[in-house]
Amino acid sequence: MLTLIIGGAFQGKYEFALTLKQTIINNLQDIIKEFMLKKVNVDDEILTLISGEDKIIICREIGCGIVPLEKSEREYREITGRILCDIAKKADCVYRVQAGIPTKIKG
């Protein structure tokens, strides 16, 4: 079972994930940035990361707010958003956590 948890910074995503008792991959947005800096195929690396056993993927929403001036930061936001859309399609459950309250938006 694949579960995706999204939400803003410090909203209780990780604490909620702990209640689900599955393998947790936290801060997907940072993992994506690392792959981009290493200049590897981000899509392939993420697919490998999320495949296999039951997993919970936690990602901070980074697409809200002011659009960055730097092209690389805009590309990072676009790639992260696209990957989240792909994971959400594959996920059995998707939750959005805000103010410590999880809302199930898929599954």
HELIX and SHEET records of a PDB file:
HELIX    1   1 LYS A   13  LEU A   20  1                                   8    
HELIX    2   2 LEU A   28  LYS A   38  1                                  11    
HELIX    3   3 VAL A   42  ILE A   50  1                                   9    
HELIX    4   4 LYS A   71  LYS A   90  1                                  20    
SHEET    1   A 5 THR A  23  ILE A  25  0                                        
SHEET    2   A 5 LYS A  55  ARG A  60  1                                        
SHEET    3   A 5 LEU A   2  GLY A   7  1                                        
SHEET    4   A 5 CYS A  93  GLN A  98  1                                        
SHEET    5   A 5 ILE A 101  LYS A 106 -1                                        
END                                                                             
